[in-house]
């Protein structure tokens, strides 16, 4: 497969048997900075191999968000990728998304679960060990923990460091996805942290060649992370929520 720049890269996991590890969070403003649309950038990233796409366009009115979600859900499913909607349980249900991603001010996970049913995925953003434990106890399927490194989305705010996500991954029995300033040059610092995957926004949504950036991240982090395949329907694991044993916590994935 060839990117728009002509560089060669492997689709994530192609020929390796390793899981996809890159979780994409959308931001259409970053796409516009590169003269591209959100749908076009997301499609390029999907072609390189993503484990999940989270639609996070909080300022869009309901109708526009619904239409965009329909497009992205179709694209994500064409590439066998989980599609999640940030915060909006109604939009997730309306478009047949795989689930939702909740913030600390969103609906409580048990309420979202009651509305969505048992087969949908529920993720929760956490910024402390206490929040992580509470979200896991409330029934979250995975956690998005950060921010790990300094990031353009939070100017002037230092990252919490790799020890932060390592502590959370060791304390909860569900997958932890690291987020915040992660790139192909620093993802190696998350080796042995216990996280299952890495989430990115700026590194891919604002890239001139999104597919190449996804590929670089995948290749730089391959072998370090377990991925989120167990969140899919039909998982053969004991629970769809990817429960992690004590032997797996904090170890090399």
KARANOR-V661489 format. One record per residue. N is the residue number from 0. RES is the residue in one small letter. SS is DSSP state (@ for helix, = for strand, . for the rest). OMEGA is omega in whole degrees, 0 to 359 (none if undefined). D_FIRST is the distance of its C-alpha to the first C-alpha in Angstrom with 1 decimal. Layout:
N_RES_SS_OMEGA_D_FIRST + N_RES_SS_OMEGA_D_FIRST
//
This chain:
0_x_._184_0.0 + 1_x_=_178_3.8 + 2_x_._180_6.9 + 3_x_._179_10.1 + 4_x_._179_11.5 + 5_x_._181_9.3 + 6_x_._177_8.7 + 7_x_=_173_6.3 + 8_x_._176_6.2 + 9_x_._169_6.7 + 10_x_._185_7.4 + 11_x_._177_11.1 + 12_x_._185_13.2 + 13_x_._177_10.7 + 14_x_._183_12.9 + 15_x_._185_15.4 + 16_x_._180_17.6 + 17_x_._184_18.0 + 18_x_._170_18.4 + 19_x_._187_16.5 + 20_x_._186_18.8 + 21_x_=_181_18.0 + 22_x_=_186_20.5 + 23_x_=_173_20.2 + 24_x_=_187_23.5 + 25_x_._173_23.6 + 26_x_._187_25.5 + 27_x_@_179_25.4 + 28_x_@_177_27.5 + 29_x_@_177_24.9 + 30_x_@_181_22.4 + 31_x_@_179_25.2 + 32_x_@_179_25.7 + 33_x_._179_22.3 + 34_x_._180_23.2 + 35_x_._176_20.8 + 36_x_._179_21.8 + 37_x_@_181_21.5 + 38_x_@_181_19.9 + 39_x_@_180_17.1 + 40_x_@_180_16.5 + 41_x_@_179_16.7 + 42_x_@_178_14.2 + 43_x_@_179_11.6 + 44_x_@_178_12.7 + 45_x_@_180_12.8 + 46_x_@_179_9.1 + 47_x_@_176_8.7 + 48_x_._177_11.6 + 49_x_._174_15.3 + 50_x_._180_18.4 + 51_x_=_171_20.5 + 52_x_=_175_21.0 + 53_x_=_176_24.6 + 54_x_=_183_25.9 + 55_x_._179_28.4 + 56_x_._192_30.0 + 57_x_._185_33.6 + 58_x_._180_35.2 + 59_x_._174_34.0 + 60_x_._188_36.7 + 61_x_@_182_36.5 + 62_x_@_180_35.7 + 63_x_@_179_32.8 + 64_x_@_178_31.4 + 65_x_@_182_31.7 + 66_x_@_178_29.8 + 67_x_@_179_27.0 + 68_x_@_177_27.0 + 69_x_@_180_26.8 + 70_x_@_184_23.6 + 71_x_@_177_21.9 + 72_x_@_178_23.2 + 73_x_@_179_21.7 + 74_x_@_182_18.3 + 75_x_@_181_18.5 + 76_x_@_174_19.8 + 77_x_@_180_17.1 + 78_x_._177_14.7 + 79_x_._184_17.6 + 80_x_._177_18.5 + 81_x_=_177_22.1 + 82_x_=_183_23.4 + 83_x_=_178_26.6 + 84_x_=_179_29.0 + 85_x_=_168_30.9 + 86_x_._191_34.6 + 87_x_._179_35.1 + 88_x_@_181_35.9 + 89_x_@_179_37.0 + 90_x_@_179_33.7 + 91_x_@_179_31.9 + 92_x_@_184_34.3 + 93_x_@_184_34.1 + 94_x_@_182_30.4 + 95_x_._177_30.0 + 96_x_._178_28.1 + 97_x_._179_27.6 + 98_x_=_181_30.1 + 99_x_=_171_31.3 + 100_x_=_186_31.3 + 101_x_=_172_34.8 + 102_x_._181_36.4 + 103_x_._179_39.8 + 104_x_._180_41.5 + 105_x_._173_39.8 + 106_x_._174_41.3 + 107_x_._180_42.2 + 108_x_@_179_39.8 + 109_x_@_178_42.6 + 110_x_@_177_43.1 + 111_x_@_179_39.4 + 112_x_@_180_39.4 + 113_x_@_181_42.4 + 114_x_@_187_40.8 + 115_x_@_185_37.3 + 116_x_._189_38.4 + 117_x_._186_37.5 + 118_x_._182_34.0 + 119_x_._180_32.4 + 120_x_=_176_30.9 + 121_x_=_175_32.9 + 122_x_=_181_31.8 + 123_x_=_174_34.2 + 124_x_=_180_33.9 + 125_x_=_183_36.3 + 126_x_._178_37.7 + 127_x_._178_40.2 + 128_x_@_180_41.1 + 129_x_@_177_43.7 + 130_x_@_180_41.3 + 131_x_@_180_38.8 + 132_x_@_181_41.6 + 133_x_@_181_42.9 + 134_x_@_178_39.6 + 135_x_@_180_39.0 + 136_x_@_181_42.6 + 137_x_._175_42.2 + 138_x_._177_39.5 + 139_x_._177_36.1 + 140_x_._177_33.2 + 141_x_=_178_31.4 + 142_x_=_173_32.2 + 143_x_=_189_30.4 + 144_x_=_178_32.3 + 145_x_=_4_32.5 + 146_x_._187_32.3 + 147_x_._180_31.5 + 148_x_._174_30.9 + 149_x_._185_32.2 + 150_x_._179_30.1 + 151_x_@_181_30.3 + 152_x_@_177_31.2 + 153_x_@_185_34.4 + 154_x_._177_35.6 + 155_x_._181_38.4 + 156_x_._181_38.0 + 157_x_._177_37.3 + 158_x_._181_34.8 + 159_x_._176_36.4 + 160_x_._182_34.6 + 161_x_@_178_33.0 + 162_x_@_179_36.4 + 163_x_@_181_36.5 + 164_x_@_177_33.6 + 165_x_@_179_34.7 + 166_x_@_180_38.1 + 167_x_@_180_36.9 + 168_x_@_180_34.5 + 169_x_@_187_37.5 + 170_x_@_184_39.8 + 171_x_._183_38.1 + 172_x_._178_37.0 + 173_x_._182_33.9 + 174_x_=_176_30.4 + 175_x_=_177_30.3 + 176_x_=_180_27.4 + 177_x_=_179_27.8 + 178_x_=_174_27.5 + 179_x_._175_28.5 + 180_x_._183_27.1 + 181_x_._180_24.4 + 182_x_._180_21.6 + 183_x_._181_19.4 + 184_x_._181_22.5 + 185_x_._183_25.1 + 186_x_@_179_23.4 + 187_x_@_179_24.7 + 188_x_@_180_28.2 + 189_x_@_176_27.8 + 190_x_._180_27.6 + 191_x_._179_30.5 + 192_x_._181_31.2 + 193_x_._179_30.9 + 194_x_._185_28.6 + 195_x_._183_26.1 + 196_x_=_179_23.3 + 197_x_=_179_23.0 + 198_x_=_181_23.2 + 199_x_=_173_22.2 + 200_x_._186_23.0 + 201_x_@_185_23.4 + 202_x_@_182_20.6 + 203_x_@_183_18.0 + 204_x_@_180_20.0 + 205_x_._183_21.3 + 206_x_._174_18.3 + 207_x_._180_17.2 + 208_x_._184_13.5 + 209_x_@_181_13.7 + 210_x_@_180_10.1 + 211_x_@_179_10.5 + 212_x_@_177_13.9 + 213_x_@_180_13.2 + 214_x_@_179_10.9 + 215_x_@_178_13.7 + 216_x_@_180_16.3 + 217_x_@_183_14.9 + 218_x_@_180_14.7 + 219_x_@_184_18.1 + 220_x_@_183_19.7 + 221_x_._180_18.5 + 222_x_._181_21.6 + 223_x_._192_23.9 + 224_x_._184_23.7 + 225_x_._184_24.4 + 226_x_._186_22.5 + 227_x_._183_24.0 + 228_x_@_183_23.3 + 229_x_@_176_27.1 + 230_x_@_182_27.5 + 231_x_._174_26.1 + 232_x_._178_28.6 + 233_x_._178_29.5 + 234_x_._179_29.1 + 235_x_._178_31.1 + 236_x_._183_32.3 + 237_x_._176_36.0 + 238_x_._179_35.3 + 239_x_._183_32.4 + 240_x_._173_33.1 + 241_x_._181_31.6 + 242_x_._185_35.0 + 243_x_._179_34.7 + 244_x_._181_37.3 + 245_x_._180_39.3 + 246_x_._182_37.8 + 247_x_._186_34.3 + 248_x_._173_35.4 + 249_x_._182_34.6 + 250_x_._178_33.1 + 251_x_._181_29.7 + 252_x_._none_27.1
//
